[in-house]
């Protein structure tokens, strides 16, 4: 079974669905059994939602958009 250290290290990838099916299943099973990691998971999910909600109405300044476009063009 996957250890807490590995679960916590890969938690954001798990939440963002960036892991392969095997690792995802291992983490999912671990979270069912481990309250410690489950609390960290719940905290990260809530934090991501809070950030998403608080940033929804904000728009990047035009100068930032231009700078990013320039950097991507290089």
Gaussian input, Z-matrix of N, CA and C with variables (Angstrom, degrees):
# hf/3-21g

backbone

0 1
 N
 C     1     B1
 C     2     B2     1     A1
 N     3     B3     2     A2     1     D1
 C     4     B4     3     A3     2     D2
 C     5     B5     4     A4     3     D3
 N     6     B6     5     A5     4     D4
 C     7     B7     6     A6     5     D5
 C     8     B8     7     A7     6     D6
 N     9     B9     8     A8     7     D7
 C    10    B10     9     A9     8     D8
 C    11    B11    10    A10     9     D9
 N    12    B12    11    A11    10    D10
 C    13    B13    12    A12    11    D11
 C    14    B14    13    A13    12    D12
 N    15    B15    14    A14    13    D13
 C    16    B16    15    A15    14    D14
 C    17    B17    16    A16    15    D15
 N    18    B18    17    A17    16    D16
 C    19    B19    18    A18    17    D17
 C    20    B20    19    A19    18    D18
 N    21    B21    20    A20    19    D19
 C    22    B22    21    A21    20    D20
 C    23    B23    22    A22    21    D21
 N    24    B24    23    A23    22    D22
 C    25    B25    24    A24    23    D23
 C    26    B26    25    A25    24    D24
 N    27    B27    26    A26    25    D25
 C    28    B28    27    A27    26    D26
 C    29    B29    28    A28    27    D27
 N    30    B30    29    A29    28    D28
 C    31    B31    30    A30    29    D29
 C    32    B32    31    A31    30    D30
 N    33    B33    32    A32    31    D31
 C    34    B34    33    A33    32    D32
 C    35    B35    34    A34    33    D33
 N    36    B36    35    A35    34    D34
 C    37    B37    36    A36    35    D35
 C    38    B38    37    A37    36    D36
 N    39    B39    38    A38    37    D37
 C    40    B40    39    A39    38    D38
 C    41    B41    40    A40    39    D39
 N    42    B42    41    A41    40    D40
 C    43    B43    42    A42    41    D41
 C    44    B44    43    A43    42    D42
 N    45    B45    44    A44    43    D43
 C    46    B46    45    A45    44    D44
 C    47    B47    46    A46    45    D45
 N    48    B48    47    A47    46    D46
 C    49    B49    48    A48    47    D47
 C    50    B50    49    A49    48    D48
 N    51    B51    50    A50    49    D49
 C    52    B52    51    A51    50    D50
 C    53    B53    52    A52    51    D51
 N    54    B54    53    A53    52    D52
 C    55    B55    54    A54    53    D53
 C    56    B56    55    A55    54    D54
 N    57    B57    56    A56    55    D55
 C    58    B58    57    A57    56    D56
 C    59    B59    58    A58    57    D57
 N    60    B60    59    A59    58    D58
 C    61    B61    60    A60    59    D59
 C    62    B62    61    A61    60    D60
 N    63    B63    62    A62    61    D61
 C    64    B64    63    A63    62    D62
 C    65    B65    64    A64    63    D63
 N    66    B66    65    A65    64    D64
 C    67    B67    66    A66    65    D65
 C    68    B68    67    A67    66    D66
 N    69    B69    68    A68    67    D67
 C    70    B70    69    A69    68    D68
 C    71    B71    70    A70    69    D69
 N    72    B72    71    A71    70    D70
 C    73    B73    72    A72    71    D71
 C    74    B74    73    A73    72    D72
 N    75    B75    74    A74    73    D73
 C    76    B76    75    A75    74    D74
 C    77    B77    76    A76    75    D75
 N    78    B78    77    A77    76    D76
 C    79    B79    78    A78    77    D77
 C    80    B80    79    A79    78    D78
 N    81    B81    80    A80    79    D79
 C    82    B82    81    A81    80    D80
 C    83    B83    82    A82    81    D81
 N    84    B84    83    A83    82    D82
 C    85    B85    84    A84    83    D83
 C    86    B86    85    A85    84    D84
 N    87    B87    86    A86    85    D85
 C    88    B88    87    A87    86    D86
 C    89    B89    88    A88    87    D87
 N    90    B90    89    A89    88    D88
 C    91    B91    90    A90    89    D89
 C    92    B92    91    A91    90    D90
 N    93    B93    92    A92    91    D91
 C    94    B94    93    A93    92    D92
 C    95    B95    94    A94    93    D93
 N    96    B96    95    A95    94    D94
 C    97    B97    96    A96    95    D95
 C    98    B98    97    A97    96    D96
 N    99    B99    98    A98    97    D97
 C   100   B100    99    A99    98    D98
 C   101   B101   100   A100    99    D99
 N   102   B102   101   A101   100   D100
 C   103   B103   102   A102   101   D101
 C   104   B104   103   A103   102   D102
 N   105   B105   104   A104   103   D103
 C   106   B106   105   A105   104   D104
 C   107   B107   106   A106   105   D105
 N   108   B108   107   A107   106   D106
 C   109   B109   108   A108   107   D107
 C   110   B110   109   A109   108   D108
 N   111   B111   110   A110   109   D109
 C   112   B112   111   A111   110   D110
 C   113   B113   112   A112   111   D111
 N   114   B114   113   A113   112   D112
 C   115   B115   114   A114   113   D113
 C   116   B116   115   A115   114   D114
 N   117   B117   116   A116   115   D115
 C   118   B118   117   A117   116   D116
 C   119   B119   118   A118   117   D117
 N   120   B120   119   A119   118   D118
 C   121   B121   120   A120   119   D119
 C   122   B122   121   A121   120   D120
 N   123   B123   122   A122   121   D121
 C   124   B124   123   A123   122   D122
 C   125   B125   124   A124   123   D123
 N   126   B126   125   A125   124   D124
 C   127   B127   126   A126   125   D125
 C   128   B128   127   A127   126   D126
 N   129   B129   128   A128   127   D127
 C   130   B130   129   A129   128   D128
 C   131   B131   130   A130   129   D129
 N   132   B132   131   A131   130   D130
 C   133   B133   132   A132   131   D131
 C   134   B134   133   A133   132   D132
 N   135   B135   134   A134   133   D133
 C   136   B136   135   A135   134   D134
 C   137   B137   136   A136   135   D135
 N   138   B138   137   A137   136   D136
 C   139   B139   138   A138   137   D137
 C   140   B140   139   A139   138   D138
 N   141   B141   140   A140   139   D139
 C   142   B142   141   A141   140   D140
 C   143   B143   142   A142   141   D141
 N   144   B144   143   A143   142   D142
 C   145   B145   144   A144   143   D143
 C   146   B146   145   A145   144   D144
 N   147   B147   146   A146   145   D145
 C   148   B148   147   A147   146   D146
 C   149   B149   148   A148   147   D147
 N   150   B150   149   A149   148   D148
 C   151   B151   150   A150   149   D149
 C   152   B152   151   A151   150   D150
 N   153   B153   152   A152   151   D151
 C   154   B154   153   A153   152   D152
 C   155   B155   154   A154   153   D153
 N   156   B156   155   A155   154   D154
 C   157   B157   156   A156   155   D155
 C   158   B158   157   A157   156   D156
 N   159   B159   158   A158   157   D157
 C   160   B160   159   A159   158   D158
 C   161   B161   160   A160   159   D159
 N   162   B162   161   A161   160   D160
 C   163   B163   162   A162   161   D161
 C   164   B164   163   A163   162   D162
 N   165   B165   164   A164   163   D163
 C   166   B166   165   A165   164   D164
 C   167   B167   166   A166   165   D165
 N   168   B168   167   A167   166   D166
 C   169   B169   168   A168   167   D167
 C   170   B170   169   A169   168   D168
 N   171   B171   170   A170   169   D169
 C   172   B172   171   A171   170   D170
 C   173   B173   172   A172   171   D171
 N   174   B174   173   A173   172   D172
 C   175   B175   174   A174   173   D173
 C   176   B176   175   A175   174   D174
 N   177   B177   176   A176   175   D175
 C   178   B178   177   A177   176   D176
 C   179   B179   178   A178   177   D177
 N   180   B180   179   A179   178   D178
 C   181   B181   180   A180   179   D179
 C   182   B182   181   A181   180   D180
 N   183   B183   182   A182   181   D181
 C   184   B184   183   A183   182   D182
 C   185   B185   184   A184   183   D183
 N   186   B186   185   A185   184   D184
 C   187   B187   186   A186   185   D185
 C   188   B188   187   A187   186   D186
 N   189   B189   188   A188   187   D187
 C   190   B190   189   A189   188   D188
 C   191   B191   190   A190   189   D189
 N   192   B192   191   A191   190   D190
 C   193   B193   192   A192   191   D191
 C   194   B194   193   A193   192   D192
 N   195   B195   194   A194   193   D193
 C   196   B196   195   A195   194   D194
 C   197   B197   196   A196   195   D195
 N   198   B198   197   A197   196   D196
 C   199   B199   198   A198   197   D197
 C   200   B200   199   A199   198   D198
 N   201   B201   200   A200   199   D199
 C   202   B202   201   A201   200   D200
 C   203   B203   202   A202   201   D201
 N   204   B204   203   A203   202   D202
 C   205   B205   204   A204   203   D203
 C   206   B206   205   A205   204   D204
 N   207   B207   206   A206   205   D205
 C   208   B208   207   A207   206   D206
 C   209   B209   208   A208   207   D207
 N   210   B210   209   A209   208   D208
 C   211   B211   210   A210   209   D209
 C   212   B212   211   A211   210   D210
 N   213   B213   212   A212   211   D211
 C   214   B214   213   A213   212   D212
 C   215   B215   214   A214   213   D213
 N   216   B216   215   A215   214   D214
 C   217   B217   216   A216   215   D215
 C   218   B218   217   A217   216   D216
 N   219   B219   218   A218   217   D217
 C   220   B220   219   A219   218   D218
 C   221   B221   220   A220   219   D219

   B1=1.4628
   B2=1.5268
   B3=1.2973
   B4=1.4582
   B5=1.5361
   B6=1.3335
   B7=1.4664
   B8=1.5253
   B9=1.3250
   B10=1.4704
   B11=1.5269
   B12=1.3082
   B13=1.4705
   B14=1.5331
   B15=1.3132
   B16=1.4700
   B17=1.5348
   B18=1.3188
   B19=1.4641
   B20=1.5238
   B21=1.3241
   B22=1.4688
   B23=1.5243
   B24=1.3173
   B25=1.4620
   B26=1.5332
   B27=1.3102
   B28=1.4661
   B29=1.5223
   B30=1.3342
   B31=1.4526
   B32=1.5247
   B33=1.3161
   B34=1.4675
   B35=1.5254
   B36=1.3152
   B37=1.4643
   B38=1.5274
   B39=1.3211
   B40=1.4696
   B41=1.5255
   B42=1.3250
   B43=1.4662
   B44=1.5259
   B45=1.3164
   B46=1.4688
   B47=1.5246
   B48=1.3421
   B49=1.4765
   B50=1.5285
   B51=1.3283
   B52=1.4591
   B53=1.5355
   B54=1.3091
   B55=1.4617
   B56=1.5205
   B57=1.3299
   B58=1.4631
   B59=1.5340
   B60=1.2933
   B61=1.4662
   B62=1.5311
   B63=1.3158
   B64=1.4594
   B65=1.5324
   B66=1.3216
   B67=1.4690
   B68=1.5269
   B69=1.3142
   B70=1.4623
   B71=1.5283
   B72=1.3103
   B73=1.4669
   B74=1.5247
   B75=1.3340
   B76=1.4701
   B77=1.5258
   B78=1.3217
   B79=1.4579
   B80=1.5246
   B81=1.3091
   B82=1.4539
   B83=1.5310
   B84=1.3120
   B85=1.4674
   B86=1.5300
   B87=1.3125
   B88=1.4646
   B89=1.5269
   B90=1.3236
   B91=1.4636
   B92=1.5275
   B93=1.3196
   B94=1.4684
   B95=1.5295
   B96=1.3318
   B97=1.4588
   B98=1.5305
   B99=1.3132
   B100=1.4619
   B101=1.5318
   B102=1.3199
   B103=1.4663
   B104=1.5254
   B105=1.3148
   B106=1.4646
   B107=1.5300
   B108=1.2941
   B109=1.4717
   B110=1.5296
   B111=1.3184
   B112=1.4582
   B113=1.5264
   B114=1.3287
   B115=1.4704
   B116=1.5255
   B117=1.3350
   B118=1.4667
   B119=1.5312
   B120=1.3038
   B121=1.4736
   B122=1.5252
   B123=1.3233
   B124=1.4660
   B125=1.5290
   B126=1.3259
   B127=1.4648
   B128=1.5279
   B129=1.3204
   B130=1.4708
   B131=1.5336
   B132=1.3125
   B133=1.4674
   B134=1.5259
   B135=1.3236
   B136=1.4621
   B137=1.5184
   B138=1.3272
   B139=1.4608
   B140=1.5259
   B141=1.3170
   B142=1.4701
   B143=1.5333
   B144=1.3152
   B145=1.4610
   B146=1.5285
   B147=1.3139
   B148=1.4580
   B149=1.5259
   B150=1.2997
   B151=1.4676
   B152=1.5262
   B153=1.3067
   B154=1.4708
   B155=1.5395
   B156=1.3303
   B157=1.4635
   B158=1.5246
   B159=1.3197
   B160=1.4647
   B161=1.5198
   B162=1.3100
   B163=1.4637
   B164=1.5229
   B165=1.3001
   B166=1.4601
   B167=1.5287
   B168=1.3165
   B169=1.4582
   B170=1.5226
   B171=1.3063
   B172=1.4597
   B173=1.5172
   B174=1.3130
   B175=1.4589
   B176=1.5206
   B177=1.3085
   B178=1.4564
   B179=1.5297
   B180=1.3472
   B181=1.4646
   B182=1.5286
   B183=1.3043
   B184=1.4585
   B185=1.5290
   B186=1.3332
   B187=1.4647
   B188=1.5332
   B189=1.3362
   B190=1.4576
   B191=1.5237
   B192=1.3077
   B193=1.4685
   B194=1.5180
   B195=1.3318
   B196=1.4736
   B197=1.5280
   B198=1.3210
   B199=1.4636
   B200=1.5308
   B201=1.3180
   B202=1.4711
   B203=1.5225
   B204=1.3254
   B205=1.4602
   B206=1.5257
   B207=1.3285
   B208=1.4710
   B209=1.5366
   B210=1.3267
   B211=1.4611
   B212=1.5339
   B213=1.3127
   B214=1.4652
   B215=1.5259
   B216=1.3183
   B217=1.4574
   B218=1.5158
   B219=1.3218
   B220=1.4732
   B221=1.4937
   A1=108.60
   A2=115.64
   A3=122.61
   A4=109.82
   A5=116.06
   A6=121.01
   A7=111.29
   A8=114.73
   A9=121.46
   A10=111.81
   A11=116.45
   A12=120.93
   A13=111.39
   A14=115.88
   A15=120.90
   A16=111.18
   A17=116.90
   A18=120.81
   A19=109.97
   A20=116.60
   A21=120.02
   A22=111.52
   A23=116.74
   A24=121.18
   A25=111.95
   A26=116.59
   A27=121.03
   A28=113.71
   A29=116.48
   A30=121.56
   A31=113.05
   A32=117.82
   A33=119.74
   A34=111.79
   A35=116.92
   A36=119.97
   A37=110.34
   A38=116.03
   A39=120.99
   A40=110.22
   A41=116.22
   A42=120.80
   A43=110.71
   A44=116.65
   A45=121.51
   A46=113.07
   A47=116.38
   A48=122.67
   A49=112.10
   A50=115.01
   A51=121.08
   A52=112.92
   A53=117.14
   A54=121.17
   A55=110.83
   A56=114.82
   A57=117.91
   A58=109.85
   A59=115.17
   A60=121.73
   A61=112.84
   A62=117.09
   A63=120.96
   A64=111.46
   A65=116.72
   A66=120.86
   A67=110.02
   A68=116.59
   A69=120.69
   A70=110.43
   A71=117.04
   A72=120.86
   A73=111.49
   A74=116.53
   A75=119.91
   A76=110.70
   A77=116.46
   A78=120.42
   A79=110.33
   A80=117.19
   A81=121.33
   A82=110.73
   A83=116.84
   A84=121.07
   A85=110.35
   A86=116.65
   A87=120.34
   A88=110.73
   A89=116.57
   A90=120.69
   A91=112.25
   A92=116.89
   A93=120.42
   A94=111.58
   A95=116.01
   A96=120.77
   A97=114.33
   A98=117.58
   A99=120.91
   A100=110.82
   A101=115.74
   A102=120.41
   A103=111.60
   A104=116.87
   A105=121.39
   A106=110.75
   A107=116.87
   A108=121.22
   A109=110.78
   A110=116.29
   A111=120.46
   A112=111.20
   A113=116.77
   A114=120.26
   A115=110.71
   A116=116.44
   A117=119.68
   A118=110.54
   A119=115.94
   A120=120.82
   A121=110.34
   A122=116.29
   A123=120.40
   A124=111.19
   A125=116.05
   A126=120.07
   A127=110.44
   A128=116.95
   A129=120.70
   A130=111.48
   A131=117.18
   A132=120.91
   A133=110.28
   A134=116.98
   A135=121.01
   A136=111.52
   A137=117.13
   A138=121.10
   A139=110.97
   A140=116.82
   A141=120.48
   A142=110.92
   A143=116.99
   A144=121.03
   A145=111.16
   A146=116.72
   A147=121.41
   A148=110.84
   A149=116.91
   A150=120.96
   A151=110.30
   A152=115.63
   A153=120.96
   A154=111.01
   A155=116.29
   A156=120.71
   A157=111.82
   A158=117.06
   A159=119.70
   A160=112.55
   A161=117.49
   A162=120.72
   A163=112.95
   A164=117.70
   A165=121.27
   A166=112.71
   A167=117.54
   A168=120.80
   A169=113.73
   A170=117.47
   A171=121.21
   A172=110.11
   A173=115.23
   A174=120.53
   A175=108.59
   A176=115.52
   A177=120.32
   A178=108.86
   A179=116.20
   A180=119.19
   A181=110.22
   A182=115.77
   A183=121.51
   A184=112.01
   A185=116.96
   A186=120.71
   A187=111.10
   A188=117.00
   A189=120.96
   A190=110.53
   A191=116.74
   A192=120.46
   A193=110.66
   A194=116.10
   A195=120.47
   A196=111.15
   A197=117.31
   A198=121.81
   A199=110.12
   A200=116.56
   A201=120.27
   A202=110.69
   A203=116.49
   A204=120.35
   A205=111.38
   A206=115.66
   A207=120.92
   A208=110.34
   A209=115.92
   A210=120.48
   A211=111.69
   A212=116.41
   A213=120.10
   A214=111.78
   A215=115.63
   A216=120.31
   A217=113.45
   A218=116.31
   A219=120.16
   A220=112.72
   D1=145.98
   D2=-179.98
   D3=-66.66
   D4=142.31
   D5=-176.82
   D6=-89.58
   D7=158.81
   D8=-179.10
   D9=-53.87
   D10=-44.02
   D11=-178.75
   D12=-54.82
   D13=-45.38
   D14=-179.77
   D15=-69.10
   D16=-40.52
   D17=178.70
   D18=-60.47
   D19=-48.48
   D20=-178.22
   D21=-65.34
   D22=-35.00
   D23=178.08
   D24=-65.40
   D25=-33.47
   D26=-174.40
   D27=-107.10
   D28=10.33
   D29=-173.80
   D30=-58.94
   D31=-45.14
   D32=-179.55
   D33=-65.24
   D34=-37.73
   D35=175.92
   D36=-63.82
   D37=-39.03
   D38=178.08
   D39=-63.38
   D40=-48.66
   D41=-178.30
   D42=-62.45
   D43=-38.02
   D44=-179.11
   D45=-84.17
   D46=3.60
   D47=177.85
   D48=58.84
   D49=45.74
   D50=-178.64
   D51=-106.03
   D52=5.24
   D53=-177.14
   D54=-103.23
   D55=157.66
   D56=177.28
   D57=-71.68
   D58=168.33
   D59=-173.06
   D60=-61.09
   D61=-38.92
   D62=-178.23
   D63=-64.22
   D64=-49.66
   D65=-179.49
   D66=-66.41
   D67=-39.28
   D68=178.20
   D69=-58.05
   D70=-45.42
   D71=179.56
   D72=-64.67
   D73=-40.41
   D74=179.27
   D75=-62.24
   D76=-44.62
   D77=-179.93
   D78=-67.06
   D79=-41.82
   D80=179.12
   D81=-58.81
   D82=-45.11
   D83=179.23
   D84=-65.68
   D85=-40.44
   D86=178.56
   D87=-61.78
   D88=-43.70
   D89=-178.68
   D90=-64.21
   D91=-28.27
   D92=177.24
   D93=-67.73
   D94=-28.58
   D95=-174.07
   D96=-103.39
   D97=-21.71
   D98=-171.67
   D99=-112.02
   D100=107.60
   D101=-179.04
   D102=-65.55
   D103=-35.20
   D104=-179.87
   D105=-59.69
   D106=-52.79
   D107=-179.54
   D108=-68.70
   D109=-35.37
   D110=178.76
   D111=-61.55
   D112=-40.03
   D113=177.40
   D114=-63.93
   D115=-40.74
   D116=177.16
   D117=-63.77
   D118=-41.77
   D119=178.29
   D120=-59.96
   D121=-49.64
   D122=-178.65
   D123=-61.28
   D124=-40.37
   D125=178.38
   D126=-61.87
   D127=-47.28
   D128=-178.89
   D129=-62.71
   D130=-40.50
   D131=178.17
   D132=-62.74
   D133=-46.00
   D134=179.35
   D135=-64.82
   D136=-39.73
   D137=178.47
   D138=-62.89
   D139=-45.12
   D140=178.49
   D141=-60.86
   D142=-40.92
   D143=179.10
   D144=-65.49
   D145=-42.19
   D146=178.51
   D147=-62.59
   D148=-44.69
   D149=178.24
   D150=-62.91
   D151=-43.87
   D152=179.68
   D153=-59.55
   D154=-45.85
   D155=-179.32
   D156=-67.59
   D157=-40.97
   D158=-176.06
   D159=-74.50
   D160=-22.07
   D161=-178.64
   D162=-99.35
   D163=-4.33
   D164=-173.63
   D165=-60.26
   D166=-42.65
   D167=-176.59
   D168=-84.65
   D169=-8.58
   D170=-177.70
   D171=-84.49
   D172=138.78
   D173=175.39
   D174=-116.51
   D175=143.86
   D176=179.21
   D177=-68.58
   D178=143.04
   D179=176.92
   D180=-63.01
   D181=149.78
   D182=-177.73
   D183=-57.69
   D184=-37.71
   D185=179.97
   D186=-62.26
   D187=-37.18
   D188=177.77
   D189=-68.04
   D190=-43.48
   D191=178.09
   D192=-58.89
   D193=-44.23
   D194=179.72
   D195=-63.64
   D196=-42.23
   D197=-179.64
   D198=-62.72
   D199=-43.95
   D200=178.88
   D201=-64.09
   D202=-42.80
   D203=178.09
   D204=-60.31
   D205=-42.07
   D206=177.96
   D207=-61.35
   D208=-45.41
   D209=-178.34
   D210=-64.81
   D211=-38.05
   D212=179.00
   D213=-70.93
   D214=-28.94
   D215=179.79
   D216=-74.84
   D217=-19.60
   D218=-177.98
   D219=-80.16

